[in-house]
Amino acid sequence: MAEFKQIIGRGTRLREDFGKLYFTIMDFRKVTELFARPDFDGDPVVIYEPKEGESPVPPDEGEPVFTGLLEEPPVEINIPAPGGRRQKYTVDSVAVTVIAEQVQYYDEGGRLVTESLRDYTLKNVRKQFASLDAFLQTWSKADRKTAVLAELQARGVFLDAVADEVGRDYDAFDLVAHVAFGQPPLTRRERAEKVKKRNYFTKYGPQARAVLEALLGKYADSGLTDLESPRVLQLDPFAAMGTPVQLVKAFGGSAAYEQAVRELEAQLYTA
């Protein structure tokens, strides 16, 4: 055991002057299971012992992603695998398959999270919002929805990780409501389509209506960040519509433009 620990210890030493920036343990014989020592390594984060015929991959794991460090990025071979869970890569002309990956998270206090991502998210969201109604009221009253999301992230809610597990097409609002309160989520594009069907833009002039429709498209593509960004009018497709000053004037001034954005958000999250 002492020799094994020394081998692992040597592997963790970086030598930037020799280009040694990472190391790999290739455990062909499962010797790591034989050398477990709780007083040295601490308690295991997960213990999973599959029965005969069961998958060797623990349940509730996300799609494996290549995270190694190489001088050149690997070239992916798009070969479908059973269940769509495995991906193949080529490293130095050798085909490589990632069969499992374990991702660990640390909370805002620097402690290792040992429960599932969903359970951890539910617990942390409900520390701030005891019920779905409390979350919805705070969300609807917030002038900037991104501020609510920033507060959740500051309290240890991993919204990016939740999006990787649940789906990147969902709004952060839907991710929170779904994981913490069991609500069926809608994709951003589904929310945008519902707004379009309400004909809500007809009360605006042609240029203002075009701006709001473009903002709705930005939301469908990338979410709230662009919608609430003060620089969004400098981006495409707005640059072809006019200068930011001209576009804001189409609403009657900056205050009216900001009010229109808030109304658009209200339409997105209606019912």
TAVENVEN-V364907 format. One record per residue. N is the residue number from 0. PHI is phi in radians with two decimals (999 if undefined). D_FIRST is the distance of its C-alpha to the first C-alpha in whole Angstrom. Layout:
n->N phi->PHI d_first->D_FIRST
n->N phi->PHI d_first->D_FIRST
This chain:
n->0 phi->999 d_first->0
n->1 phi->-1.06 d_first->4
n->2 phi->-1.13 d_first->5
n->3 phi->-1.07 d_first->5
n->4 phi->-1.08 d_first->6
n->5 phi->-1.14 d_first->9
n->6 phi->-1.08 d_first->10
n->7 phi->-1.11 d_first->11
n->8 phi->-1.08 d_first->12
n->9 phi->-1.13 d_first->14
n->10 phi->-1.11 d_first->15
n->11 phi->-1.36 d_first->17
n->12 phi->-1.36 d_first->19
n->13 phi->-1.47 d_first->23
n->14 phi->-2.34 d_first->25
n->15 phi->-1.10 d_first->28
n->16 phi->-1.18 d_first->30
n->17 phi->-1.85 d_first->28
n->18 phi->1.35 d_first->29
n->19 phi->-1.59 d_first->25
n->20 phi->-1.97 d_first->25
n->21 phi->-2.76 d_first->23
n->22 phi->-2.52 d_first->20
n->23 phi->-2.30 d_first->19
n->24 phi->-1.75 d_first->16
n->25 phi->-1.85 d_first->17
n->26 phi->-1.73 d_first->15
n->27 phi->-1.37 d_first->17
n->28 phi->-2.03 d_first->15
n->29 phi->1.02 d_first->14
n->30 phi->-1.17 d_first->10
n->31 phi->-1.07 d_first->10
n->32 phi->-1.23 d_first->11
n->33 phi->-1.37 d_first->9
n->34 phi->-1.80 d_first->6
n->35 phi->-1.08 d_first->9
n->36 phi->-2.46 d_first->9
n->37 phi->-0.95 d_first->13
n->38 phi->-1.23 d_first->13
n->39 phi->-1.72 d_first->11
n->40 phi->-1.67 d_first->12
n->41 phi->1.47 d_first->15
n->42 phi->-1.25 d_first->17
n->43 phi->-1.14 d_first->17
n->44 phi->-1.23 d_first->21
n->45 phi->-2.45 d_first->22
n->46 phi->-2.05 d_first->21
n->47 phi->-2.33 d_first->23
n->48 phi->-2.10 d_first->23
n->49 phi->-1.19 d_first->26
n->50 phi->-1.43 d_first->28
n->51 phi->-1.04 d_first->29
n->52 phi->1.57 d_first->32
n->53 phi->-1.51 d_first->30
n->54 phi->-1.16 d_first->29
n->55 phi->-1.27 d_first->26
n->56 phi->-1.53 d_first->27
n->57 phi->-1.00 d_first->27
n->58 phi->-1.17 d_first->30
n->59 phi->1.18 d_first->32
n->60 phi->-1.56 d_first->30
n->61 phi->-1.36 d_first->32
n->62 phi->-1.08 d_first->33
n->63 phi->-1.13 d_first->30
n->64 phi->-2.26 d_first->31
n->65 phi->-1.19 d_first->30
n->66 phi->-2.20 d_first->28
n->67 phi->-1.23 d_first->27
n->68 phi->-1.84 d_first->28
n->69 phi->-2.31 d_first->30
n->70 phi->-1.13 d_first->33
n->71 phi->-2.24 d_first->35
n->72 phi->-1.14 d_first->35
n->73 phi->-1.21 d_first->34
n->74 phi->-1.68 d_first->38
n->75 phi->-1.40 d_first->37
n->76 phi->-1.81 d_first->39
n->77 phi->-1.42 d_first->41
n->78 phi->-1.90 d_first->40
n->79 phi->-1.08 d_first->40
n->80 phi->-2.12 d_first->37
n->81 phi->-0.95 d_first->37
n->82 phi->1.36 d_first->38
n->83 phi->1.22 d_first->38
n->84 phi->-1.58 d_first->34
n->85 phi->-1.82 d_first->33
n->86 phi->-2.17 d_first->34
n->87 phi->-1.95 d_first->34
n->88 phi->-2.36 d_first->33
n->89 phi->-2.09 d_first->34
n->90 phi->-2.11 d_first->32
n->91 phi->0.92 d_first->33
n->92 phi->1.22 d_first->35
n->93 phi->-1.90 d_first->32
n->94 phi->-1.22 d_first->32
n->95 phi->-2.26 d_first->30
n->96 phi->-2.12 d_first->29
n->97 phi->-1.46 d_first->28
n->98 phi->-1.73 d_first->27
n->99 phi->-2.84 d_first->25
n->100 phi->-2.57 d_first->25
n->101 phi->-2.09 d_first->24
n->102 phi->-1.93 d_first->26
n->103 phi->-2.07 d_first->25
n->104 phi->-2.17 d_first->28
n->105 phi->-2.03 d_first->29
n->106 phi->-1.33 d_first->32
n->107 phi->-1.13 d_first->34
n->108 phi->-1.65 d_first->33
n->109 phi->1.46 d_first->29
n->110 phi->-1.59 d_first->28
n->111 phi->-1.21 d_first->26
n->112 phi->-1.44 d_first->28
n->113 phi->-1.87 d_first->26
n->114 phi->-1.74 d_first->29
n->115 phi->-1.14 d_first->31
n->116 phi->-1.05 d_first->33
n->117 phi->-1.15 d_first->36
n->118 phi->-1.11 d_first->36
n->119 phi->-1.13 d_first->35
n->120 phi->-1.13 d_first->38
n->121 phi->-0.98 d_first->40
n->122 phi->-1.09 d_first->39
n->123 phi->-1.28 d_first->39
n->124 phi->-1.13 d_first->43
n->125 phi->-1.32 d_first->44
n->126 phi->-1.16 d_first->43
n->127 phi->-1.69 d_first->46
n->128 phi->-2.22 d_first->48
n->129 phi->-1.22 d_first->49
n->130 phi->-2.54 d_first->50
n->131 phi->-1.08 d_first->51
n->132 phi->-1.04 d_first->55
n->133 phi->-1.10 d_first->53
n->134 phi->-1.14 d_first->52
n->135 phi->-1.13 d_first->55
n->136 phi->-1.14 d_first->57
n->137 phi->-1.09 d_first->55
n->138 phi->-1.10 d_first->54
n->139 phi->-1.22 d_first->58
n->140 phi->-1.47 d_first->59
n->141 phi->-1.24 d_first->57
n->142 phi->-1.16 d_first->59
n->143 phi->-2.18 d_first->56
n->144 phi->-1.13 d_first->53
n->145 phi->-1.09 d_first->51
n->146 phi->-1.20 d_first->51
n->147 phi->-1.13 d_first->50
n->148 phi->-1.17 d_first->47
n->149 phi->-1.10 d_first->46
n->150 phi->-1.15 d_first->46
n->151 phi->-1.11 d_first->43
n->152 phi->-1.14 d_first->41
n->153 phi->-1.14 d_first->41
n->154 phi->-1.61 d_first->40
n->155 phi->1.68 d_first->37
n->156 phi->-1.55 d_first->38
n->157 phi->-1.54 d_first->37
n->158 phi->-1.12 d_first->40
n->159 phi->-1.12 d_first->39
n->160 phi->-1.17 d_first->36
n->161 phi->-1.10 d_first->38
n->162 phi->-1.10 d_first->40
n->163 phi->-1.09 d_first->38
n->164 phi->-1.45 d_first->37
n->165 phi->-1.53 d_first->41
n->166 phi->2.65 d_first->43
n->167 phi->-1.33 d_first->44
n->168 phi->-1.47 d_first->47
n->169 phi->-1.64 d_first->47
n->170 phi->-1.23 d_first->49
n->171 phi->-1.03 d_first->47
n->172 phi->-1.00 d_first->49
n->173 phi->-1.20 d_first->49
n->174 phi->-1.08 d_first->45
n->175 phi->-1.15 d_first->45
n->176 phi->-1.12 d_first->48
n->177 phi->-1.31 d_first->46
n->178 phi->-1.28 d_first->42
n->179 phi->-1.55 d_first->44
n->180 phi->-2.26 d_first->47
n->181 phi->1.25 d_first->47
n->182 phi->-1.46 d_first->50
n->183 phi->-1.17 d_first->50
n->184 phi->-1.45 d_first->50
n->185 phi->-1.98 d_first->52
n->186 phi->-1.27 d_first->51
n->187 phi->-1.04 d_first->53
n->188 phi->-1.17 d_first->55
n->189 phi->-1.11 d_first->56
n->190 phi->-1.13 d_first->57
n->191 phi->-1.11 d_first->59
n->192 phi->-1.13 d_first->61
n->193 phi->-1.11 d_first->62
n->194 phi->-1.16 d_first->63
n->195 phi->-1.03 d_first->65
n->196 phi->-1.24 d_first->67
n->197 phi->-1.45 d_first->68
n->198 phi->0.99 d_first->71
n->199 phi->-1.28 d_first->70
n->200 phi->-1.33 d_first->70
n->201 phi->-1.13 d_first->74
n->202 phi->-1.37 d_first->75
n->203 phi->-1.77 d_first->74
n->204 phi->-1.23 d_first->76
n->205 phi->-0.99 d_first->75
n->206 phi->-1.23 d_first->73
n->207 phi->-1.10 d_first->71
n->208 phi->-1.13 d_first->70
n->209 phi->-1.10 d_first->69
n->210 phi->-1.12 d_first->66
n->211 phi->-1.15 d_first->65
n->212 phi->-1.14 d_first->65
n->213 phi->-1.19 d_first->63
n->214 phi->-1.09 d_first->61
n->215 phi->-1.10 d_first->60
n->216 phi->-1.14 d_first->59
n->217 phi->-1.07 d_first->56
n->218 phi->-1.08 d_first->55
n->219 phi->-1.06 d_first->55
n->220 phi->-1.40 d_first->53
n->221 phi->-2.32 d_first->50
n->222 phi->1.68 d_first->51
n->223 phi->-1.22 d_first->52
n->224 phi->-1.00 d_first->51
n->225 phi->-1.20 d_first->54
n->226 phi->-1.05 d_first->56
n->227 phi->-1.71 d_first->56
n->228 phi->-1.28 d_first->56
n->229 phi->-1.20 d_first->59
n->230 phi->-1.74 d_first->58
n->231 phi->-1.06 d_first->58
n->232 phi->-1.27 d_first->62
n->233 phi->-1.59 d_first->61
n->234 phi->-1.67 d_first->59
n->235 phi->-1.27 d_first->60
n->236 phi->-1.57 d_first->62
n->237 phi->-1.18 d_first->64
n->238 phi->-1.02 d_first->65
n->239 phi->-1.42 d_first->67
n->240 phi->-1.58 d_first->69
n->241 phi->2.56 d_first->70
n->242 phi->-1.29 d_first->69
n->243 phi->-0.95 d_first->67
n->244 phi->-1.10 d_first->70
n->245 phi->-1.10 d_first->72
n->246 phi->-1.19 d_first->70
n->247 phi->-1.16 d_first->69
n->248 phi->-1.09 d_first->73
n->249 phi->-1.08 d_first->73
n->250 phi->-1.67 d_first->72
n->251 phi->1.77 d_first->74
n->252 phi->2.16 d_first->72
n->253 phi->-1.14 d_first->69
n->254 phi->-1.10 d_first->69
n->255 phi->-1.18 d_first->70
n->256 phi->-1.11 d_first->67
n->257 phi->-1.09 d_first->65
n->258 phi->-1.13 d_first->66
n->259 phi->-1.12 d_first->67
n->260 phi->-1.14 d_first->63
n->261 phi->-1.11 d_first->62
n->262 phi->-1.16 d_first->65
n->263 phi->-1.10 d_first->63
n->264 phi->-1.11 d_first->60
n->265 phi->-1.03 d_first->61
n->266 phi->-1.15 d_first->63
n->267 phi->-1.11 d_first->59
n->268 phi->-1.87 d_first->58
n->269 phi->-1.13 d_first->61
n->270 phi->0.86 d_first->60
